[in-house]
Amino acid sequence: MPDIFDFFKENEDKLHERPSDQVWQKLEQKLERSRPPKRRDIRFLQIWVVALMVLILILAAVMVWHYSRR
């Protein structure tokens, strides 16, 4: 069984090959088409969920404090 290091030594010249500009342009076009649009809704929704949870916790703390004074 050949050693992996020997394989890389024998094929080292192939590691430095550079694709043509056309190949890069085609790849970029494919990536642009397959890239989903950015959604800001999720981040905005997360902020509101955190704010709502903080508000509920504050409300619960006030209720516990109010009823524990009785």
N, C-alpha and C positions, 0 to 999 in steps of 0.2 A: 504494500500500500504506500503510495507516494506521500511524502511529507508536505504539509500545507505551506511551509516556508519555501520549499523548493518550487512549488507551484507559483508562488508569488514572484520569486526570483526569475523564473523562466518567462513569465508574462508581464514583467515590470514595464516594458515598453508600451503595452496596451493601456496601462493606467494613466498615461500622460496624453492620450489622444483627446483632442478637443473637437466637439461637434461644430458643424457649420452654423453660421448665423441664421440660416433658414430653419434649421432644426430648433434652435432656441426660440425663434418667433412662433413656430407652430406649437411648441410646448407652452409658451406664455398664453397663446390664444386659448388652448384647451383648458389651462388653469383658470383663466378669466371666466370662461363659460361654465366651468364646474364649480366655481366658488359661490357659495350661497350668499345672498345679500346680508349685510350686517343688520342685526335687529337691536335697536336701542330700547325696545319695549320691555325686554326682560330685565335689563338693568334698572330701568325706571320703576318697574313693578317690584323688584327686590327692595329698593329703597323704601317704597311705600309700605311693604310688608314689615320691614324692620321698624319703621316709625310707628305703625299700628301696634306691633307687639310691645314696644316701649310704652306706648300710651295705655295699653291694657294692663301692663305690669304696674304702672303708676296708679291707675285707677284701683286695682286690687289692693295695693299697699295702703292707699287712702281709706278704702273701705275697712280693711283689717284694723288700721289704727283707730278709725272712728268707732267701730263696734267693740274694740277692746277697752275703750275708755268708759263704757257703760258699766 
